[in-house]
Amino acid sequence: MLTAYLNGFGVSITLIMAIGAQNAFLLKQGLRREHVLPLVLVCAFSDAMLMTVGVFGFTALTDVLPALAPVMLWLGAAFLFVYGAFSFWRAWKGGAALDPASGSATSLKAAVLFCLAITYLNPHVYLDTVLLVGSIATRFEGVEVAFWAGAVTSSFVFFFSLGYGARLLAPVMAKPGSWRVLEFLIGCVMWAIALGLIFKG
């Protein structure tokens, strides 16, 4: 149970940490202290809902089509290798930095609608939370609930930490070099998970 929980936590938080529009937007709002709680809840509950569909829906599907699980594990590993490669590319290329002062203040409604848009209109969110998390969950037959609980916990931990800890990160994340280090670390973890899927799948 604990192993499944920790794996769910680790896989989910690594995927969420990947730099994207959602995280950058939430980080910027956290730096400005604008609508942090509702935005954090939108992000965390959205992830939780999608991962619920992924873990339990995917498990039910593989019960009907057992040959699907190994295929999706290999596809998941390939996806993670590509994902990691893009992180390494961004780390090598550099140039990213966060300027919290850019842009004007937004209303709560506009901020929530924008957050929902960059969450649900991003195809990667479905690959990450539904297909990838769902396929990895099939490795923990009988303890999928523990894996799901770990994945959901990591979403809440990450988004609350990002939203409310943003001001602590402001001096660091304003430097392009910090984003390069983060992207490199994300790439390493992505490839490590992919290798784990290949050799344990």
URHU-V691447 format. One line per field, one symbol per residue. ss: DSSP state (@ for helix, = for strand, . for the rest). phi: phi as a letter, one per 40 degrees, with the letter a starting at -180 (. if undefined). burial: 1 if it has 16 or more other ideal C-beta (glycine too) atoms within 10 Angstrom, else 0. Layout:
BEGIN
ss = ???
phi = ???
burial = ???
END
This chain:
BEGIN
ss = .@@@@@@@@@@@@@@@@...@@@@@@@@@@@@...@@@@@@@@@@@@@@@@@@@@@@@@@@@@@..@@@@@@@@@@@@@@@@@@@@@@@@@@@..............@@@@@@@@@@@@@..@@@@@@@@@@@@@@@@@@...@@@@@@@@@@@@@@@@@@@@@@@@@@@@@@..@@@@@@@@@@@@@@@@@@@@@@@@@.
phi = .ccccccccccccccccdcaccccccccccccfbfcccccccccccccccccccccccccccccbcccdcccccccccccccdccccccccccggcabbcccgbcbcccccccccccccccccccccccccccccccccbcgbdccccccccdccccccccccccdcccdcccccdccccccccccdccdcccccccccbc
burial = 000110111111111111100110111111110011001111110111011101100110010000001001100110111011001101100001010100000100001101100110000010111111111111110011111111111111011101100100100010000111011101101110110110001
END
